[in-house]
Amino acid sequence: MLSALLMIVSAILIVLVLLQSGKSDGISGAFTGTGGLNLFANVKERGSEKVITNLTMAFGVIFFALVIAIRILD
């Protein structure tokens, strides 16, 4: 029962992570120096980006709790 729920939550979590947009130039920008890597920039998410980020965080917590519960009950 919990294992099936864990697989469903895992699939949803993967989809949510893939839906998130990139927030930096990535590794190529770090090596080439283009775009100015500013790690402490104050970037606010709005609209759907904020909803996806919050859902990703919530499903991450659910995933973690399910893994702990499965480990304790086995």
N, C-alpha and C positions, 0 to 999 in steps of 0.2 A: 504494500500500500504506500508506504513512505518512499520507497524506491521509485515507484511510478510517478509520484508527485515531484520527486527530485529531478527526474528526467524532463518533465514538463516545464518546471521552473528553469532548468538549465537551457532548454531550447528557447524559451522566452528571453532569458538573459542574453543569450548569444545574438538574437535578433535585435534587441535593444542596443547592445553595444555596437553592432554594425550600422544601426540607424544614426548614431551620433556623428556629427560633423567634426572634422579635424579642427583643432584649435591652434595649430602651429604649422610651420613649414615642414616639419618632420626632420628626418635624419639628414636629408640632402641639404636643407637650409643650415643645419648645424655645421656641416663640413665645408660648405662653400662660403658661409658667412653672409649670405644674402638675406634680406628681410629683417635683420636686427632681432636677435633672439632676446626677448624680454620676458623672463620667467615670472616676474612679479607684476605684470600688467593687470590692471583692474578691468576685466572683461565680464560684463553682465550678460547672462543668458536671458532671452525673452521668448515668450510664446511657446511654440512646440519644442524648442531646444530645452527649455526649462522643464517641461513636462517629461520629456524623454530622459533627461538627467535624473530627475526625481524618481521616475519609475525604475531606472537602472539601479539606483541606490537601494530602493525598497526591495527589488527582487534579489539583489546581492545579499541583503540582510536575511531574507527568507531562505536563500540558498545556504548560507552559512548556518542558520539555525537548523535546517533540515539535515545537513551533514552531521552536526553535533548530535541531534536527536537519534539519527540512525546509528551512529557510533555508540551511543549510550545504551540503546535498546537491544543491540546485537550482542 
